[in-house]
Amino acid sequence: MIEKPRPHLTLFFDSYCPLCVKEMHLLKAKDEQQRLAFEDIHQPDFGVRYPHVDPASANAVLHGQLENGQMIYGLDVTAHAWALVGNRLFRLLRLPLIRPLADIAYRLFARHRYHISYWLTGQARCENCNLSTRVCDKN
């Protein structure tokens, strides 16, 4: 039996957030070498499969797990994910002078992502977003 290689980064994402799902779709499409894994924090078995990840915390701030098991958070996850698929532009957000401001902006986005999603997409929340089929039912 051939074992699937462990991903370089597992992203624990909010599938109820249309913008979050859109970003996961974009990352998945660019991930030609399958370095990323995507885990929906709202799946019924999430807590069983990832007991070390608190779904409420992961819902407040994007969580990621590196191949070595180390957890990373927020824009560190975003920058690392985009770098793994060949887009290093997000690394600029981690530069020492930019990082504090980018982190504040991220926290504001994370707190208000459903409102921002509504303003940008006309959809505040989806109950049935699916990365594999690109389906997102409106609610």
N, CA, C and O atoms as a MOPAC input file, in Angstrom:
PM7 MOZYME 1SCF
protein

 N      0.83500 1    -1.17800 1     0.00000 1
 C      0.00000 1     0.00000 1     0.00000 1
 C      0.88000 1     1.24100 1     0.00000 1
 O      1.80400 1     1.35700 1     0.80400 1
 N      0.58900 1     2.16200 1    -0.90200 1
 C      1.35700 1     3.39900 1    -0.99400 1
 C      0.76300 1     4.41400 1    -0.03300 1
 O     -0.43300 1     4.70300 1    -0.06600 1
 N      1.61900 1     4.94600 1     0.81800 1
 C      1.17000 1     5.92000 1     1.80300 1
 C      1.22400 1     7.32200 1     1.20800 1
 O      2.20600 1     7.70900 1     0.57400 1
 N      0.15500 1     8.06900 1     1.42300 1
 C      0.09300 1     9.44400 1     0.93700 1
 C      1.06700 1    10.29100 1     1.75300 1
 O      1.09800 1    10.18400 1     2.97900 1
 N      1.86600 1    11.13500 1     1.08600 1
 C      2.81500 1    11.95800 1     1.83000 1
 C      2.09300 1    12.94300 1     2.74600 1
 O      1.00700 1    13.42900 1     2.43100 1
 N      2.71300 1    13.22000 1     3.87000 1
 C      2.16200 1    14.17700 1     4.82500 1
 C      2.25300 1    15.57800 1     4.22600 1
 O      3.28600 1    15.94300 1     3.66400 1
 N      1.18400 1    16.36500 1     4.34200 1
 C      1.23300 1    17.72600 1     3.78200 1
 C      2.22200 1    18.60200 1     4.54100 1
 O      2.48400 1    18.38600 1     5.72500 1
 N      2.76200 1    19.58900 1     3.84300 1
 C      3.66100 1    20.55000 1     4.48300 1
 C      2.89800 1    21.45800 1     5.43500 1
 O      3.45200 1    21.94500 1     6.42000 1
 N      1.61400 1    21.68400 1     5.13200 1
 C      0.78400 1    22.55600 1     5.95700 1
 C     -0.66300 1    22.09400 1     5.87200 1
 O     -1.20300 1    21.87700 1     4.78700 1
 N     -1.27600 1    21.95000 1     7.03900 1
 C     -2.70900 1    21.68100 1     7.11700 1
 C     -3.38800 1    22.95600 1     7.58300 1
 O     -3.02900 1    23.52000 1     8.61700 1
 N     -4.37400 1    23.40900 1     6.81400 1
 C     -5.12000 1    24.62000 1     7.15400 1
 C     -6.45900 1    24.21800 1     7.75500 1
 O     -7.19500 1    23.42100 1     7.17300 1
 N     -6.77200 1    24.76900 1     8.91600 1
 C     -8.03900 1    24.52100 1     9.59300 1
 C     -8.92100 1    25.74100 1     9.33800 1
 O     -8.71900 1    26.79300 1     9.94400 1
 N     -9.89500 1    25.60200 1     8.44700 1
 C    -10.61800 1    26.77300 1     7.95500 1
 C    -12.10500 1    26.73600 1     8.29900 1
 O    -12.66800 1    25.68500 1     8.60600 1
 N    -12.71800 1    27.90500 1     8.23700 1
 C    -14.13700 1    28.11800 1     8.51900 1
 C    -14.92700 1    27.99800 1     7.22300 1
 O    -14.92200 1    28.91600 1     6.40300 1
 N    -15.59900 1    26.88200 1     7.03600 1
 C    -16.35500 1    26.65800 1     5.79800 1
 C    -17.66600 1    27.43500 1     5.75300 1
 O    -18.36400 1    27.39500 1     4.74000 1
 N    -18.01500 1    28.13700 1     6.82200 1
 C    -19.22000 1    28.97000 1     6.80900 1
 C    -18.93600 1    30.35600 1     6.25200 1
 O    -19.86800 1    31.11700 1     5.98800 1
 N    -17.67100 1    30.69600 1     6.07100 1
 C    -17.26300 1    32.01900 1     5.60500 1
 C    -16.99900 1    31.97200 1     4.09700 1
 O    -16.05000 1    31.31900 1     3.66400 1
 N    -17.82200 1    32.65300 1     3.29100 1
 C    -17.63000 1    32.60800 1     1.83600 1
 C    -16.24600 1    33.06800 1     1.37700 1
 O    -15.67300 1    32.46500 1     0.47000 1
 N    -15.70400 1    34.11500 1     1.97800 1
 C    -14.36900 1    34.57700 1     1.56600 1
 C    -13.28800 1    33.57900 1     1.95700 1
 O    -12.32500 1    33.37500 1     1.21700 1
 N    -13.45000 1    32.95800 1     3.12400 1
 C    -12.47700 1    31.94900 1     3.56300 1
 C    -12.47400 1    30.76000 1     2.60300 1
 O    -11.41600 1    30.26400 1     2.21400 1
 N    -13.66400 1    30.31600 1     2.23200 1
 C    -13.78200 1    29.19100 1     1.30300 1
 C    -13.19600 1    29.56100 1    -0.05600 1
 O    -12.53800 1    28.74100 1    -0.69600 1
 N    -13.43300 1    30.78600 1    -0.49200 1
 C    -12.87900 1    31.25500 1    -1.77100 1
 C    -11.35300 1    31.17400 1    -1.74700 1
 O    -10.73700 1    30.71100 1    -2.70800 1
 N    -10.74300 1    31.62800 1    -0.64400 1
 C     -9.28300 1    31.55600 1    -0.55700 1
 C     -8.81100 1    30.10700 1    -0.56100 1
 O     -7.80500 1    29.79600 1    -1.19900 1
 N     -9.51700 1    29.21100 1     0.13800 1
 C     -9.12500 1    27.80300 1     0.14700 1
 C     -9.24200 1    27.21300 1    -1.26200 1
 O     -8.39800 1    26.41400 1    -1.66500 1
 N    -10.27500 1    27.59700 1    -2.01400 1
 C    -10.41100 1    27.15600 1    -3.41500 1
 C     -9.20600 1    27.61200 1    -4.23600 1
 O     -8.63600 1    26.83500 1    -5.00100 1
 N     -8.82800 1    28.87200 1    -4.07200 1
 C     -7.68500 1    29.40700 1    -4.82600 1
 C     -6.39800 1    28.67200 1    -4.46600 1
 O     -5.61900 1    28.30700 1    -5.34600 1
 N     -6.17800 1    28.45800 1    -3.17300 1
 C     -4.97900 1    27.73500 1    -2.74100 1
 C     -4.98000 1    26.31000 1    -3.28900 1
 O     -3.96500 1    25.83200 1    -3.79500 1
 N     -6.11100 1    25.64400 1    -3.18500 1
 C     -6.20400 1    24.26100 1    -3.66200 1
 C     -5.92400 1    24.18200 1    -5.16300 1
 O     -5.25600 1    23.25700 1    -5.62500 1
 N     -6.43000 1    25.14300 1    -5.91500 1
 C     -6.20900 1    25.15800 1    -7.36600 1
 C     -4.74100 1    25.37000 1    -7.71300 1
 O     -4.26500 1    24.83300 1    -8.71300 1
 N     -4.02400 1    26.13000 1    -6.91900 1
 C     -2.60500 1    26.41600 1    -7.17800 1
 C     -1.67400 1    25.34300 1    -6.60700 1
 O     -0.48900 1    25.31300 1    -6.94000 1
 N     -2.19400 1    24.47800 1    -5.76300 1
 C     -1.38200 1    23.49100 1    -5.04500 1
 C     -1.10900 1    22.25800 1    -5.91100 1
 O     -1.60000 1    21.16800 1    -5.61900 1
 N     -0.33100 1    22.43800 1    -6.96500 1
 C     -0.05200 1    21.35400 1    -7.90600 1
 C      0.75800 1    20.21900 1    -7.28200 1
 O      0.63800 1    19.07000 1    -7.70900 1
 N      1.57200 1    20.52400 1    -6.28700 1
 C      2.40600 1    19.49600 1    -5.66100 1
 C      1.76700 1    18.90900 1    -4.40400 1
 O      2.39700 1    18.12900 1    -3.69000 1
 N      0.53300 1    19.28100 1    -4.14000 1
 C     -0.23400 1    18.76500 1    -2.99900 1
 C      0.52400 1    18.90700 1    -1.68500 1
 O      0.68200 1    17.95000 1    -0.92700 1
 N      0.98100 1    20.11000 1    -1.44300 1
 C      1.68400 1    20.41500 1    -0.20100 1
 C      0.73200 1    20.83100 1     0.91300 1
 O      1.11200 1    20.88100 1     2.08200 1
 N     -0.51200 1    21.13000 1     0.53700 1
 C     -1.48800 1    21.62700 1     1.50100 1
 C     -2.58700 1    20.60000 1     1.75200 1
 O     -2.95200 1    19.82200 1     0.87100 1
 N     -3.09900 1    20.62000 1     2.97500 1
 C     -4.30300 1    19.85600 1     3.32100 1
 C     -5.28800 1    20.84700 1     3.91800 1
 O     -4.89300 1    21.81000 1     4.57400 1
 N     -6.56500 1    20.60700 1     3.68900 1
 C     -7.61100 1    21.52500 1     4.12400 1
 C     -8.57700 1    20.78200 1     5.03000 1
 O     -9.12000 1    19.74300 1     4.65600 1
 N     -8.78700 1    21.31800 1     6.21900 1
 C     -9.69800 1    20.69700 1     7.17400 1
 C    -10.74700 1    21.70200 1     7.62100 1
 O    -10.42900 1    22.77000 1     8.14400 1
 N    -11.98900 1    21.34100 1     7.40600 1
 C    -13.13400 1    22.16200 1     7.77100 1
 C    -13.39500 1    22.00600 1     9.26900 1
 O    -13.67000 1    20.90300 1     9.74000 1
 N    -13.30800 1    23.09800 1    10.00900 1
 C    -13.47700 1    23.03300 1    11.46600 1
 C    -14.91700 1    22.72500 1    11.87300 1
 O    -15.17600 1    22.44800 1    13.04400 1
 N    -15.85300 1    22.76700 1    10.93100 1
 C    -17.26000 1    22.51600 1    11.24500 1
 C    -17.68700 1    21.07500 1    10.95900 1
 O    -18.85500 1    20.73600 1    11.14900 1
 N    -16.77600 1    20.23300 1    10.51000 1
 C    -17.12200 1    18.84000 1    10.25900 1
 C    -17.41100 1    18.13700 1    11.58700 1
 O    -16.73300 1    18.39700 1    12.58100 1
 N    -18.41100 1    17.25000 1    11.61400 1
 C    -18.79900 1    16.60100 1    12.87000 1
 C    -17.67000 1    15.83700 1    13.56100 1
 O    -17.62900 1    15.77200 1    14.78900 1
 N    -16.76000 1    15.26100 1    12.78600 1
 C    -15.67700 1    14.46900 1    13.37700 1
 C    -14.38500 1    15.26300 1    13.57700 1
 O    -13.34700 1    14.68300 1    13.89500 1
 N    -14.44100 1    16.57800 1    13.39500 1
 C    -13.22800 1    17.39800 1    13.49400 1
 C    -12.53600 1    17.21600 1    14.84400 1
 O    -11.32500 1    17.00000 1    14.88800 1
 N    -13.27900 1    17.29900 1    15.93700 1
 C    -12.69700 1    17.18400 1    17.27900 1
 C    -12.06500 1    15.83000 1    17.54500 1
 O    -11.10700 1    15.72900 1    18.31100 1
 N    -12.59100 1    14.79500 1    16.92200 1
 C    -12.03100 1    13.45200 1    17.08100 1
 C    -10.72000 1    13.34300 1    16.31200 1
 O     -9.74100 1    12.79200 1    16.81600 1
 N    -10.70600 1    13.86900 1    15.09700 1
 C     -9.51200 1    13.77100 1    14.25700 1
 C     -8.41400 1    14.74900 1    14.67200 1
 O     -7.23000 1    14.47900 1    14.47400 1
 N     -8.81100 1    15.88400 1    15.24600 1
 C     -7.84100 1    16.91200 1    15.64500 1
 C     -8.14200 1    17.38600 1    17.06600 1
 O     -8.54200 1    18.53400 1    17.26100 1
 N     -7.95400 1    16.51600 1    18.06000 1
 C     -8.29700 1    16.89500 1    19.43800 1
 C     -7.44800 1    18.04700 1    19.98000 1
 O     -7.84200 1    18.70700 1    20.94200 1
 N     -6.30600 1    18.28600 1    19.38000 1
 C     -5.41200 1    19.35500 1    19.83800 1
 C     -5.78900 1    20.72800 1    19.27900 1
 O     -5.18300 1    21.73100 1    19.65400 1
 N     -6.78400 1    20.78500 1    18.38600 1
 C     -7.21100 1    22.05800 1    17.79600 1
 C     -8.60500 1    22.39600 1    18.32300 1
 O     -9.56800 1    21.67600 1    18.06100 1
 N     -8.70100 1    23.48000 1    19.05600 1
 C     -9.98600 1    23.93000 1    19.58200 1
 C    -10.77200 1    24.60100 1    18.45300 1
 O    -10.32700 1    25.61700 1    17.92100 1
 N    -11.92800 1    24.05400 1    18.08100 1
 C    -12.69300 1    24.63400 1    16.97600 1
 C    -13.07400 1    26.10200 1    17.20000 1
 O    -13.08700 1    26.88300 1    16.24900 1
 N    -13.38100 1    26.48400 1    18.43000 1
 C    -13.74000 1    27.88400 1    18.70500 1
 C    -12.54800 1    28.80400 1    18.46200 1
 O    -12.70500 1    29.88600 1    17.89500 1
 N    -11.36600 1    28.38500 1    18.88400 1
 C    -10.15700 1    29.18700 1    18.63800 1
 C     -9.83800 1    29.24800 1    17.15200 1
 O     -9.46300 1    30.29500 1    16.62400 1
 N     -9.99300 1    28.10100 1    16.48200 1
 C     -9.71900 1    28.05500 1    15.04200 1
 C    -10.75500 1    28.85500 1    14.25800 1
 O    -10.48500 1    29.29700 1    13.14100 1
 N    -11.92500 1    29.04100 1    14.83300 1
 C    -12.94700 1    29.86200 1    14.19400 1
 C    -12.64200 1    31.34900 1    14.36800 1
 O    -13.02000 1    32.16600 1    13.52900 1
 N    -11.96400 1    31.69500 1    15.44800 1
 C    -11.62100 1    33.09700 1    15.71000 1
 C    -10.40400 1    33.54100 1    14.90600 1
 O    -10.35300 1    34.66800 1    14.41400 1
 N     -9.42000 1    32.64300 1    14.77500 1
 C     -8.16100 1    32.94700 1    14.08200 1
 C     -7.76800 1    31.71400 1    13.27400 1
 O     -7.79900 1    30.59600 1    13.78900 1
 N     -7.40400 1    31.91400 1    12.02700 1
 C     -6.97000 1    30.80800 1    11.17500 1
 C     -5.82700 1    30.04800 1    11.84400 1
 O     -4.85000 1    30.64600 1    12.29600 1
 N     -5.96000 1    28.73100 1    11.90100 1
 C     -4.93400 1    27.86000 1    12.46800 1
 C     -4.32400 1    27.01700 1    11.34900 1
 O     -5.00100 1    26.65500 1    10.38700 1
 N     -3.04600 1    26.71700 1    11.49300 1
 C     -2.36900 1    25.82400 1    10.57000 1
 C     -1.41300 1    24.93300 1    11.33300 1
 O     -0.90400 1    25.31000 1    12.38800 1
 N     -1.17200 1    23.75600 1    10.79700 1
 C     -0.22800 1    22.82900 1    11.41300 1
 C      0.82900 1    22.45700 1    10.38800 1
 O      0.52300 1    21.96500 1     9.30200 1
 N      2.08000 1    22.70100 1    10.75600 1
 C      3.19800 1    22.36200 1     9.88900 1
 C      3.43400 1    20.85900 1     9.90000 1
 O      2.91600 1    20.14000 1    10.75500 1
 N      4.21000 1    20.40800 1     8.95500 1
 C      4.51600 1    18.98300 1     8.81100 1
 C      5.10500 1    18.39100 1    10.09000 1
 O      4.87000 1    17.22300 1    10.39700 1
 N      5.87000 1    19.19100 1    10.83600 1
 C      6.49700 1    18.70500 1    12.06600 1
 C      5.56800 1    18.77000 1    13.27500 1
 O      5.98000 1    18.43900 1    14.38700 1
 N      4.31500 1    19.19300 1    13.07200 1
 C      3.34000 1    19.25900 1    14.15300 1
 C      3.19200 1    20.62900 1    14.79500 1
 O      2.25000 1    20.86200 1    15.55200 1
 N      4.11700 1    21.53600 1    14.49900 1
 C      4.05200 1    22.88200 1    15.07300 1
 C      2.81900 1    23.61300 1    14.55000 1
 O      2.49600 1    23.54100 1    13.36500 1
 N      2.13800 1    24.31500 1    15.44900 1
 C      0.96800 1    25.10700 1    15.07700 1
 C      1.39700 1    26.53400 1    14.76300 1
 O      2.26300 1    27.09600 1    15.43300 1
 N      0.77800 1    27.11600 1    13.73100 1
 C      0.97300 1    28.52400 1    13.40100 1
 C     -0.41300 1    29.15100 1    13.24900 1
 O     -1.40800 1    28.44400 1    13.09000 1
 N     -0.46700 1    30.49300 1    13.29800 1
 C     -1.76600 1    31.15300 1    13.39800 1
 C     -1.84700 1    32.40400 1    12.53100 1
 O     -0.83200 1    33.02000 1    12.20700 1
 N     -3.08000 1    32.76700 1    12.16100 1
 C     -3.35500 1    34.02800 1    11.49000 1
 C     -2.63600 1    34.17400 1    10.16300 1
 O     -2.61300 1    33.26200 1     9.33700 1
 N     -2.04600 1    35.35500 1     9.98400 1
 C     -1.35700 1    35.63700 1     8.72000 1
 C     -0.11000 1    34.79000 1     8.51500 1
 O      0.35600 1    34.65000 1     7.38400 1
 N      0.44100 1    34.22100 1     9.58300 1
 C      1.55700 1    33.28600 1     9.40300 1
 C      1.09400 1    32.08300 1     8.57500 1
 O      1.83700 1    31.58200 1     7.73100 1
 N     -0.13000 1    31.62800 1     8.82100 1
 C     -0.69000 1    30.51100 1     8.05200 1
 C     -0.88100 1    30.92800 1     6.59400 1
 O     -0.47800 1    30.21700 1     5.67300 1
 N     -1.49600 1    32.08300 1     6.40400 1
 C     -1.76200 1    32.57600 1     5.04700 1
 C     -0.47400 1    32.74700 1     4.25200 1
 O     -0.37400 1    32.28200 1     3.11600 1
 N      0.50700 1    33.41000 1     4.84500 1
 C      1.77800 1    33.65300 1     4.15400 1
 C      2.47500 1    32.33900 1     3.81400 1
 O      3.00600 1    32.17800 1     2.71600 1
 N      2.47000 1    31.40400 1     4.75900 1
 C      3.13600 1    30.11800 1     4.52800 1
 C      2.41000 1    29.32100 1     3.43400 1
 O      3.05000 1    28.72900 1     2.56500 1
 N      1.08200 1    29.30900 1     3.48200 1
 C      0.31200 1    28.56400 1     2.47800 1
 C      0.57100 1    29.10500 1     1.07700 1
 O      0.82000 1    28.33900 1     0.14600 1
 N      0.51300 1    30.42400 1     0.93000 1
 C      0.73100 1    31.00600 1    -0.39600 1
 C      2.17200 1    30.80400 1    -0.86400 1
 O      2.40700 1    30.62000 1    -2.05800 1
 N      3.12700 1    30.83600 1     0.04500 1
 C      4.52100 1    30.56900 1    -0.33700 1
 C      4.67200 1    29.13000 1    -0.84100 1
 O      5.40800 1    28.88000 1    -1.79600 1
 N      3.98000 1    28.19100 1    -0.20400 1
 C      4.06700 1    26.78900 1    -0.62400 1
 C      3.51100 1    26.55000 1    -2.02500 1
 O      3.90100 1    25.59200 1    -2.69200 1
 N      2.60800 1    27.41200 1    -2.47100 1
 C      2.06700 1    27.25300 1    -3.82600 1
 C      2.71200 1    28.22800 1    -4.80600 1
 O      2.23600 1    28.39500 1    -5.93000 1
 N      3.79000 1    28.86700 1    -4.37800 1
 C      4.58700 1    29.67400 1    -5.29900 1
 C      4.32900 1    31.16400 1    -5.29700 1
 O      4.90300 1    31.87500 1    -6.12100 1
 N      3.49400 1    31.66500 1    -4.41100 1
 C      3.22300 1    33.09900 1    -4.34000 1
 C      3.84000 1    33.65000 1    -3.05900 1
 O      3.29600 1    33.47000 1    -1.97000 1
 N      4.96000 1    34.31100 1    -3.19900 1
 C      5.68200 1    34.81400 1    -2.03000 1
 C      5.28100 1    36.24200 1    -1.65200 1
 O      5.81400 1    36.80100 1    -0.69400 1
 N      4.35800 1    36.82300 1    -2.38800 1
 C      3.93800 1    38.19700 1    -2.12300 1
 C      3.40200 1    38.37200 1    -0.69600 1
 O      3.62900 1    39.40500 1    -0.06700 1
 N      2.69700 1    37.36600 1    -0.19300 1
 C      2.14000 1    37.45100 1     1.15500 1
 C      3.22400 1    37.49500 1     2.22900 1
 O      2.96500 1    37.92600 1     3.35200 1
 N      4.43100 1    37.05500 1     1.89300 1
 C      5.55000 1    37.12500 1     2.84700 1
 C      5.84200 1    38.56600 1     3.25100 1
 O      6.36300 1    38.81800 1     4.33700 1
 N      5.50300 1    39.51600 1     2.37000 1
 C      5.70900 1    40.92900 1     2.70300 1
 C      4.94700 1    41.31400 1     3.96500 1
 O      5.38200 1    42.19100 1     4.71000 1
 N      3.82000 1    40.66700 1     4.20700 1
 C      3.02500 1    40.95300 1     5.39900 1
 C      3.71700 1    40.53400 1     6.68800 1
 O      3.27600 1    40.89600 1     7.77800 1
 N      4.79300 1    39.77600 1     6.56700 1
 C      5.52900 1    39.30500 1     7.73800 1
 C      6.79800 1    40.11400 1     7.98600 1
 O      7.53000 1    39.83300 1     8.93400 1
 N      7.06700 1    41.11000 1     7.15100 1
 C      8.23100 1    41.97800 1     7.37800 1
 C      8.04900 1    42.74600 1     8.68300 1
 O      6.93000 1    43.13300 1     9.01800 1
 N      9.13600 1    42.97000 1     9.42300 1
 C      9.02800 1    43.56600 1    10.76100 1
 C      8.23400 1    44.87100 1    10.83700 1
 O      7.48900 1    45.06700 1    11.79800 1
 N      8.36400 1    45.75100 1     9.87700 1
 C      7.63900 1    47.02000 1     9.94700 1
 C      6.16600 1    46.87800 1     9.55700 1
 O      5.32300 1    47.64900 1    10.01500 1
 N      5.86200 1    45.90800 1     8.72400 1
 C      4.49600 1    45.71900 1     8.23800 1
 C      3.69800 1    44.77200 1     9.13400 1
 O      2.48500 1    44.92200 1     9.28300 1
 N      4.38500 1    43.80300 1     9.72600 1
 C      3.72900 1    42.73900 1    10.49100 1
 C      2.71500 1    43.23300 1    11.52600 1
 O      1.58500 1    42.74300 1    11.53100 1
 N      3.06700 1    44.18400 1    12.40400 1
 C      2.09300 1    44.59000 1    13.43000 1
 C      0.80600 1    45.17100 1    12.83500 1
 O     -0.28900 1    44.88100 1    13.31600 1
 N      0.93900 1    45.97700 1    11.80700 1
 C     -0.24300 1    46.56400 1    11.17500 1
 C     -1.05700 1    45.50600 1    10.43400 1
 O     -2.28700 1    45.51400 1    10.48300 1
 N     -0.37100 1    44.60500 1     9.75400 1
 C     -1.05800 1    43.52800 1     9.03700 1
 C     -1.80500 1    42.62600 1    10.02000 1
 O     -2.91000 1    42.16900 1     9.72800 1
 N     -1.20400 1    42.37000 1    11.17900 1
 C     -1.86200 1    41.52600 1    12.18100 1
 C     -3.11800 1    42.19600 1    12.73400 1
 O     -4.12800 1    41.53000 1    12.96200 1
 N     -3.06000 1    43.50300 1    12.95000 1
 C     -4.24700 1    44.23800 1    13.40500 1
 C     -5.34100 1    44.15800 1    12.34400 1
 O     -6.50200 1    43.89500 1    12.65700 1
 N     -4.96500 1    44.38500 1    11.09800 1
 C     -5.93900 1    44.31500 1    10.00000 1
 C     -6.53200 1    42.91000 1     9.89700 1
 O     -7.73200 1    42.75800 1     9.66800 1
 N     -5.69300 1    41.88100 1    10.06600 1
 C     -6.19300 1    40.50900 1    10.00400 1
 C     -7.19500 1    40.24600 1    11.12400 1
 O     -8.26000 1    39.67500 1    10.88600 1
 N     -6.85600 1    40.66200 1    12.35200 1
 C     -7.76800 1    40.43600 1    13.47800 1
 C     -9.11700 1    41.11600 1    13.24000 1
 O    -10.16400 1    40.55800 1    13.57000 1
 N     -9.09000 1    42.31100 1    12.67200 1
 C    -10.34400 1    43.00100 1    12.34100 1
 C    -11.12000 1    42.23200 1    11.27000 1
 O    -12.33400 1    42.05700 1    11.37600 1
 N    -10.40700 1    41.77700 1    10.24400 1
 C    -11.05800 1    40.98100 1     9.20700 1
 C    -11.66800 1    39.71800 1     9.81100 1
 O    -12.83100 1    39.40600 1     9.55400 1
 N    -10.88500 1    38.99100 1    10.61500 1
 C    -11.36100 1    37.72800 1    11.18500 1
 C    -12.61700 1    37.95000 1    12.02800 1
 O    -13.56000 1    37.16000 1    11.96600 1
 N    -12.62500 1    39.00600 1    12.80000 1
 C    -13.76300 1    39.30000 1    13.67300 1
 C    -15.01700 1    39.66400 1    12.86800 1
 O    -16.13400 1    39.36100 1    13.28800 1
 N    -14.83400 1    40.30400 1    11.72700 1
 C    -15.96700 1    40.81200 1    10.94800 1
 C    -16.10400 1    40.14600 1     9.57500 1
 O    -16.70900 1    40.71500 1     8.66700 1
 N    -15.54100 1    38.93700 1     9.42400 1
 C    -15.48100 1    38.31400 1     8.10500 1
 C    -16.84600 1    38.01700 1     7.49500 1
 O    -16.98300 1    38.03300 1     6.27200 1
 N    -17.85200 1    37.74900 1     8.31000 1
 C    -19.17400 1    37.47900 1     7.73500 1
 C    -19.78100 1    38.75300 1     7.15200 1
 O    -20.39800 1    38.71400 1     6.08800 1
 N    -19.60900 1    39.87700 1     7.83900 1
 C    -20.09200 1    41.16100 1     7.31000 1
 C    -19.31200 1    41.54300 1     6.04800 1
 O    -19.89400 1    41.98000 1     5.05600 1
 N    -18.00000 1    41.37200 1     6.09900 1
 C    -17.16400 1    41.70200 1     4.94100 1
 C    -17.53200 1    40.80300 1     3.75900 1
 O    -17.60600 1    41.26600 1     2.62100 1
 N    -17.76200 1    39.52400 1     4.03400 1
 C    -18.19400 1    38.60700 1     2.97200 1
 C    -19.49000 1    39.09100 1     2.34000 1
 O    -19.64800 1    39.05000 1     1.12000 1
 N    -20.40900 1    39.54600 1     3.17200 1
 C    -21.68200 1    40.03500 1     2.64400 1
 C    -21.47500 1    41.26000 1     1.75600 1
 O    -22.05700 1    41.35600 1     0.67600 1
 N    -20.64700 1    42.18900 1     2.21700 1
 C    -20.38900 1    43.40400 1     1.43400 1
 C    -19.75400 1    43.07300 1     0.08200 1
 O    -20.07800 1    43.69300 1    -0.93100 1
 N    -18.84700 1    42.08900 1     0.07600 1
 C    -18.10500 1    41.78300 1    -1.14800 1
 C    -18.78500 1    40.76000 1    -2.05600 1
 O    -18.60000 1    40.78500 1    -3.27300 1
 N    -19.56900 1    39.86700 1    -1.46700 1
 C    -20.14300 1    38.77800 1    -2.26600 1
 C    -21.66600 1    38.74400 1    -2.25900 1
 O    -22.27700 1    38.04200 1    -3.06500 1
 N    -22.27900 1    39.49600 1    -1.35600 1
 C    -23.72600 1    39.42200 1    -1.20100 1
 C    -24.16600 1    38.24300 1    -0.36900 1
 O    -25.36200 1    37.99300 1    -0.21900 1
 N    -23.20700 1    37.51700 1     0.17500 1
 C    -23.49600 1    36.33500 1     0.98400 1
 C    -22.69500 1    36.42300 1     2.28000 1
 O    -21.46400 1    36.43000 1     2.25000 1
 N    -23.38500 1    36.48900 1     3.41500 1
 C    -22.70300 1    36.62300 1     4.69900 1
 C    -22.15700 1    35.29400 1     5.19900 1
 O    -21.09700 1    35.24000 1     5.82200 1
 N    -22.88000 1    34.23900 1     4.92500 1
 C    -22.53400 1    32.95000 1     5.50800 1
 C    -23.07800 1    31.85600 1     4.60200 1
 O    -24.13100 1    32.01300 1     3.98400 1
 N    -22.36300 1    30.76700 1     4.53300 1
 C    -22.88900 1    29.61700 1     3.80600 1
 C    -22.86300 1    28.41700 1     4.73400 1
 O    -21.94100 1    28.25800 1     5.53500 1
 N    -23.85300 1    27.59600 1     4.62400 1
 C    -23.96400 1    26.42600 1     5.49700 1
 C    -23.43800 1    25.16300 1     4.82800 1
 O    -23.19500 1    24.15900 1     5.49800 1
 N    -23.26300 1    25.20900 1     3.52100 1
 C    -22.87400 1    23.99800 1     2.80600 1
 C    -21.81200 1    24.31300 1     1.76500 1
 O    -22.01700 1    24.07900 1     0.57400 1
 N    -20.68900 1    24.83700 1     2.20600 1
 C    -19.58500 1    25.10200 1     1.28200 1
 C    -18.73600 1    23.84800 1     1.19500 1
 O    -18.45900 1    23.20400 1     2.20600 1
 N    -18.33100 1    23.51100 1     0.00300 1
 C    -17.59900 1    22.27900 1    -0.21100 1
 C    -16.41100 1    22.56200 1    -1.11700 1
 O    -16.58200 1    23.03000 1    -2.24200 1
 N    -15.21100 1    22.28000 1    -0.63200 1
 C    -14.01500 1    22.55400 1    -1.43000 1
 C    -13.91900 1    21.67700 1    -2.66600 1
 O    -13.43700 1    22.12700 1    -3.70500 1
 N    -14.36500 1    20.44500 1    -2.57200 1
 C    -14.17800 1    19.54200 1    -3.70800 1
 C    -15.14800 1    19.83400 1    -4.84600 1
 O    -14.80600 1    19.63100 1    -6.01100 1
 N    -16.34900 1    20.30600 1    -4.53200 1
 C    -17.32200 1    20.55100 1    -5.59300 1
 C    -17.53700 1    22.02800 1    -5.87400 1
 O    -18.26900 1    22.38000 1    -6.80000 1
 N    -16.91600 1    22.89300 1    -5.09500 1
 C    -17.06000 1    24.34400 1    -5.24100 1
 C    -18.50800 1    24.78500 1    -5.05000 1
 O    -18.94100 1    25.78600 1    -5.62100 1
 N    -19.24800 1    24.03000 1    -4.24500 1
 C    -20.64000 1    24.36900 1    -3.96500 1
 C    -20.70000 1    25.18400 1    -2.68900 1
 O    -20.04400 1    24.85800 1    -1.69900 1
 N    -21.49200 1    26.24700 1    -2.72000 1
 C    -21.70600 1    27.04300 1    -1.52000 1
 C    -23.15600 1    27.48800 1    -1.52900 1
 O    -23.53500 1    28.39500 1    -2.27000 1
 N    -23.96000 1    26.84700 1    -0.70200 1
 C    -25.37200 1    27.20500 1    -0.62500 1
 C    -25.54300 1    28.46700 1     0.18800 1
 O    -24.90800 1    28.63900 1     1.22800 1
 N    -26.39800 1    29.34700 1    -0.28500 1
 C    -26.67400 1    30.59500 1     0.43500 1
 C    -27.57300 1    30.32200 1     1.62600 1
 O    -28.42200 1    29.43100 1     1.61000 1
 N    -27.35400 1    31.12400 1     2.66200 1
 C    -28.21100 1    31.10500 1     3.84600 1
 C    -28.41400 1    32.48400 1     4.34100 1
 O    -29.11000 1    32.68700 1     5.33600 1

